[in-house]
Amino acid sequence: MDSDNDNDFCDNVDSGNVSSGDDGDDDFGMDVDMPSSAERQMDPDDYQYKVLTTYEIVQHQREIIDDVNLLLKLPTTKTRILLNHFKWDREKLLEKYFDDNPEEFFKCAHVINPNKATEAVRQKTTRREIEECEICFSLLPPDAMTGLECGHRFCLICWREYLTTKIMTEGLGQTISCAAHGCDILVDDVTVTKLVLDARVKVKYQQLITNSFVECNQLLRWCPSVDCTYAVKVPYAEPRRVHCKCGHVFCFACGENWHDPVKCRWLKKWIKKCDDDSETSNWIAANTKECPKCSVTIEKDGGCNHMVCKNQNCKYEFCWVCLGSWEPHGSSWYNCNRYDEDEAKTARDAQEKLRSSLARYLHYYNRYMNHMQSMKFENKLYASVKQKMEEMQQHNMSWIEVCIAHLCACLLNESFFYFVCRFNF
């Protein structure tokens, strides 16, 4: 089924957040290259961004398609697939379109060349009176069969089952290919909306298409706040503070909470380290030691102090107590009398350095988690106070009177805090 009609697309989309450096385990004790004063003093007014609703996102998508079609003169469905292939980069698409070989250009985008599509359509009109579906092998009349411009035709029931599975189970939207084995031609959105009858599947498909547009576009980003359906559109992509209409403030470049003056790559390293280490670091510090030779982590669950590293490339034998080589210990299987040996002292120093580094990390990790917990409590308090202020307005109090009452309550709290700090000897 190939159609050149410009079908209304995604008018009723309620899209959610679907979701995109260095991942090395570098030591966080090293010096961090902080932003310069010039970078920190950027004027927020110079960065004019816009918060878009889902409807505005779809309108923006159509504007890009129409803008490109002024030059390409292609069906809207094909233009959308081409733009998605080039990550919605208009300049790159136009450059490739006019510079590359047409056959290679459309083949890379998994689209049939429109200039050759008419031949495939003409062949479909000469089909037999009875056709066989290549999926369920049913013999059906031509009007119960349909296909793409690649020429592969299947019955309507099989098409619906195939598309429903791809959308609802696999979460595919813009990248659904032909149902024929080995065919990589993409199914356009007009074909999907005509074949799929279930409204729930249609809405899911529209969400996936919209999400794909936002995720691929470097100048758009979903607000990462829970259940927020807004997206932020910026003039150019860089780490900047953006404020969503839902109240959430985040960094446009990485999507995390605004983290000035820390750079995005360092925040990413820190979050990864917290996710990887936080739950096990305490246990590791208390119950394991590192092999003095290869530094692999070892847990002692019984037996004597004679340890043999199980690393196939190491096999080092050492004492669990002093971490020195086992060879000079002789027959002292359960007692170590060699605490002053130079080799053991070096091993213990290295072990102490690792423990110190871990303790330093845990210190900052605990502070970080306390601040994150405080932010969550403050957000709940803010919502509670806002609700209370709205309730007060319903009792014949103006907004100004409510704000004054709120300010007075804050001043009383601050006065009490001053008293406690002043006289808490």
N, C-alpha and C positions, 0 to 999 in steps of 0.2 A: 504494500500500500504506500504509494508515494504521492504526496500532496504538496502543492506550492502555496496553498492558502496561508495567509498570515493569521493564524488562530490566536484568539485571546489566550494569554498565557499567565497562569499563576495569579489570577486576580484575588483569590481568597486563600492566601498562604499565611499560616501561623507557624513561623519557623522558630526552631529552638537553636540552642548552641550545639553544633555538631563539630564537631570538630571532626597547629603545626609548629651549632657552635661546638664549642668544645665540650666534650663529655669526659675528659680526662680527670683522673683523681689527683689533681695537683694539690700540694700542701697549702692549706689556707693560712699558714704562718708566714708566707712570703709577702713581700710588699705589693700592695695593690695599686695599679696606676689609676688614680682618681682623676675625674674630669678637671680640666683647668677652670679658672675663675670665669673665663670668657664663655666656656660651654655651660657653666652653671647659671649664668646671668642672662639666659635667653628670655626675651620678652614674650610672655604667653600670647599677647595680642597679635604677634606676628604669625602665629600658627592658627589659621582660620579653618577649623574643622566643622563638620556637620553631623549631627546624629540623625540617622534615617530609620523610619519605620519599615516594616516588611513590604508594605505597598510601595513606598518610595524606592526601596531596593529594586523591586521588579521594574518600576518605571525607569530607573537608572540603567538597568540591564537592557531594556528596550531601546533607550536612547543610543547606547553604544552600538547595538545591532543595526539600527537605522542609519547611524553615522557611517558605519563601515559599508553598508549596502549602497550608499550613494556612489561608491566607487566600484564595488564588486558586481552589483546587479544580480545577486544570487537569491534563491529562495531563503526566507527568513530562517527556516529550520536548519538549513545547511550552514548559514552564516553563524548561527548559535553554536553548532558543533565545532566549526573552525575556530571560533573565538575561544571556546573552552580548551581546545587542543593547544592553543598558544597562550594559555593562562590569562585570557582577556587582555592581552597586550596588542592594541590596535596597530601600533607602528610595526611590530615584528610580523604580524599577520600580513599586512600590506606589502612589506618588503619581500617576504617569502613568496607571496602570490605573484608578484610581478617579476621576480628574479629567477625563480626556480622553474623547472620543467612541470607543466600542468599535471601530467600523469603522476609524477612523483609527489607533487604537492598534495593532491587529494588522497593518494594512497597512504601517505604518512598520517593524515588526519582521519583515516578510516571512513572515507566518504566516496561515493561513486561520482565520477566526473559528470557534472550536469550536462555537458555537451554530448555525452554518450548515453545518458539515461533514457533518452527518447527511444533509442533502439530496443532497450530492454522492455520498455512499456509496450512497444509495438508487438514484441514477441508474445506478451501475455494475452493479447487479444486473439491469438491464434491457438489458444489452449483447446484441449479436447473437452467434450461435454462432461466427462467424468474424470476427476483428478484424485490422486492418492496422496494423502497426508504422509509426509516422510517421518512423522513422529509416532502417530497412533495407527498408521496404515489404513485408515478408513477411506472408503471410496465415496467422494462427495462431489456435488456440482460446483462449478467455478465460483459461484457467488458465496459459497461457504468457505472459500479459501482466500488467503491474502498473503502478501509478501512484500519484501523491500525491493529496491532497485537492483539489488544483486541477482534477483531472479528466483531466490529460494522461497517457496510457498508452502504454507502450513494451514491447517484448519483454524478457525477462529477460537475454538475451545482450547486448543493446544497453545495458541499465542497468548491467550489470557492467563493460562496457568503458568506459562513461562515467564511472562512479564511480572505477574504477581509474586512469584518466587524471587525473582531478581530484586524487586523493589522492597518487599516486606522482610524477606529472610536475609538476603545478602546486602541490602542497603545500597544498591546501585541506582544511579539516576541518569546522569549524562553519559555513562560509559557502558550501557547495555548493548551488547552486540547481537547480530543476527542469530536466530536459534539453530541455524545449520552448523554442523560440526566443521570447525576449521575456518569459518567465515568471520572476518573481523569488522564487517560493515556495521556502523552504529545505528541504532534505532532512534529516529528523531522524535521529538516531543509530541508532534501532531499525531503520529501513528500511535503512540502510547495512549494519549488521551481519547482516541477514537476506539481503540481495542479494549481498554480497561473500563469495566462498568461499575466496579465497586468504588463508591465515593471515598471510602477510607484509604484505599490504595492510591487514588488520584491525589488526595491531599498529601500523603506521604511522598509521592513522587515529586510534587511541586515543592515540598520542603527540601528534598534532596537536591533539586535543580538550583534552588535559591542558595542553599548552603554551599554548593559547589562554586557558584558565582562569587560568593563572598570569600571563601577560602582561597580561591585562585587569584583573586584581585589583590595586588600588593597595596592598594590604597583603601582597602576596606578591611574591617575587623569586627567580628561579633563582640559585643560586650560580654566579658566572662562571668558576670554576675549570674547567680542561679535564677532560672526562669525568666531571664530578660531576653526580649526579642528584638532589641535595638542593635543597630550596627553603626560604626563610626566611619565616616568618609573624610579622608585627609588630602591636602594638596600634594604632599610628598611624604614618603615613609621615613621616619626616624624616631628615636626614643623621645617621645614627648608625652606630657601629662594631658590626658583627655578625660572629660567629665561626661558620663552618660546621663540621659534623662532620668534613669532609675535611681541616680544618686551615687553610683559606683565610680570611683576614680581609679584609673589604671594607666599603665604604660602602653602606648600604641604598638611599639616595636615588638614586645615580648608577651603582652597580654597579662602580665602579673600586676599586683598592686604597685602603685607609683613608688619607685625606689631610689629617687635622687638622693645622694650623688653616686650611688653604686651603679656600675654599668650592667647591662643586661646579661652579658656572658658570665659575670661573676655571680650574679643572683642565680642564674641557671645552675652553676656549679654548686652553689651553697644548697639550693633546694634538692638537687640530686644527692648530695652528700647526706643531707638530713633524712631523705627517704631511704637511703641505703643503710645508714649506720645507726640511726637513733634507737631502734628497738633492740639491737643486739650488742651495741658497744659496751654497755655496762656488764653484761654477762661475759663477753669476751675478755674484758679487762680483769675480771675476778677469777676466771676459770681456765684460761689458756696462756700459753707462752709461745714465742716464735722460735723456730729453729735458728741457732746461732749462725748457721752457714747459709741457708737459703731463705730464711725468714718466713717459711710457711707456718701457719697457725696450727698449734698442736694442743689437744686436750688430753690430760692424763686421767684415765678412769680406773686406775688400779695398778698393782705390780710394784716393782722396785724403782729406784731412781735412774736406772740405766735405760736411756731412751734411744731409740733408733728411728730416724726420720723415714717416713714411708714414701717420701718423694723419690720416684724412680731415678731421677737425675742427681740425687743428693746422697741418701743412705748414711748421713752423718750420725755418729754415735756420741752422745753427750750426757752430762749429768743434769737431771731435772732441777736440782737445788741450786747449783752454782752456774749452770749453763756452760761449764767448761768441757773440754774434750774428755771422753770417758777413759781413754787409754791410761793416763797416769793415776786413775783412781784405784787400781788394783782390785782387791776383793771387797772393798767397802760398798757392798750392794745397797745397804739401807741408810748409811750415814756418810755424809760428805764432810771431810776434814780439810778441804783445800780451798777455803774461802778467800785466801790471800793470793792465790795464783794470778799472775798477770792475765792469762787467757780468760779466766773466769771473770776477773774484774772488767775486762773489755766487753765481754758478753753482757754482764749486768748493766754496764753503762749504756750499752745500746738498747737493752730492754727498758731501762729507766727513761731513756729519751722517747721511746715509743709511748710509754705510759703517760709521760708528761704531755706529749702532743695530744693524746686522747683526752686527758683531763682538761686541757685547754679548749678542745673542741666541745666537750660536754658543757663546760662553763658557758660558752657563747650560745650553744644550742638551747640550753635551759632559758637563758635570757630571751632568745628569739621566740621560743614557744610561749613564754609568759606574755610577751608583747602581742603575739598573735591572738592569744586567748583574751587579752584585755580589749583588743579591737572588736572581737565578736561580742563581748559583753556591752561595749559602748554602742554598737549597732543596735542591739536589742533594747538598750536604754533609750536610744534616740527614737526608735519606733514607738516605744511605750509612751514617752513624753509627747510625741507628736499626736498620738491617739488621744491622750488626755487633754491636750490643748483643743483638739477638734470637738471633744465632748463638752468642754467648757464653753465653747462658742455656741453650742446648741442651747445653753442655759442663759440666753440673753446677754452674753458678754461679747464685746467686739474683739476683733483680732488684736488690736492695739492693747486692750486691757489684758488679754491673755498673755501677750508677749511681756508686758510689764510685770505681771504676776510671776511668770517664768524667770525673768531677770532678777526679781527680788529673792526668789528661792535660791538662785545661784549665788547671789551675794551673801545670803545667810550662810550657805555652805562654806564659801570661801572665808568668811569671817571666823567661823568655827575652826577651820583648818589653820588659820593664822594663830588663833589662841592656843591650839594644841602644840604647834611648832614652837611658839614663843615660850611656853611655860613647861615644856616637856624636858626637864633637866635630867 
